[in-house]
Amino acid sequence: MKKLRFKNRDGILYFGIDGKFKSSKMKYTNINKNIILGKYNRGEMSEELQFEERQSPTVRNLLQNVILEKSKHLKHKSMIAYKSSVKNHILPHFSDKLVIHIKPIEIKKFQDAMVEKGLKKESVQLARILLKEVFDLAILSETIAINPVTMVGMPKINYKKEKQKPFTMDEIDLILSTATGQLKNFLGLSFFTGMRSGELLALSWSDIDLVSDTISIDKTIAQGIINSAKTKSSERDIEILPKAKEFLKAQLLESGLKNSFVFLNNKNSYFSSNDYFFRNYQAILKKLDLEKRSLHNTRHTFASMMLNNAIDPLWVSATLGHENLQITLSIYTHFIPKKEKIKISFLEKRYKNGTNIL
């Protein structure tokens, strides 16, 4: 094999054989020299010094490998998020582009486009994770020498966190008096247990003890699949409040003898998603002329209702399944009533008659 030579012409890297040189259209750096030399040594260059680009994988090719590898150890819910990122964000931008053609500036443009669409920080981070693994595979196959994702920082994303608007007690009563059947019981339990929709859908009668008034939560449903609880802290036993017990008893009459699951679809099986409940819940809000809110808002309503009525924040945090009290307080502090003047009774009693040792 003839020796490949390089030249620096005005900062641009040229390469050639037997005195015939061609511009690489890249800066003259040792890294770029090694990239071209690697291709030459692997036979990816024709006698006319043209790169045999068909041997370079596309972003789509490598994404398939990345997703396949992740599916071997990640939960179904996580895979839904990764596949959604691929379908809705990465492929529409990169499609079948060859990995050797993607420079850091292309990664920056991609990230900036995501930010302009108003996507959250988590969505950008997820796309970055996938793309980084794509280019890591390309490095392992010696297709490229540097991962362009690592050369571009995470963009700054400034967006206002949506303020939660919990329902009032009057609104809760109005909603529940309008709902019927399973929908009424589902919403009632949502409002008075703070459980997530997926947790309620996965709830079995064996998880409920109406004697000790407790519910054991250790699973959830997402995209039709029953998974373990969202996090370790989400596995918990919660107290059944008297109001929640009313809806459990009513639901027992609806579906208790048909299947082990608490809520059943028209095939007497568990609901694969909350679509039915969400759709009818929105219809009720519209009928009552109430502001449109997410179904998850029932959970926020529970938390704000408890804290606003001076229920111990630790109890609320444990019931919600938060990892620690700080998470609860960071979200709901403004719902905790503020006392104008705190009374430290034990100090008043101690020093009432001037008793001290000073």
Secondary structure, DSSP 8 states (H G I E B T S, - for coil): ----EEEEETTEEEEEETTEEEEEEEE--HHHHHHHHHHHHTT-B-TTS-B-GGGS-BHHHHHHHHHHHHTTTS-HHHHHHHHHHIIIIIHHHHTT-BGGG--HHHHHHHHHHHHHTT--HHHHHHHHHHHHHHHHHHHHTTS-SS-GGGGS----------------HHHHHHHHHH--HHHHHHHHHHHHH---HHHHHT-BGGGEETTTTEEEE-EEEETTEEEE-SSGGG-EEEE--HHHHHHHHHHHHHHTTT-SBSS--TTSS--SSSHHHHHHHHHHHHHTT-----TTHHHHHHHHHHHHTT--HHHHHHHHT-SSHHHHHHHHGGGS---SS---HHHHHHTTT-----
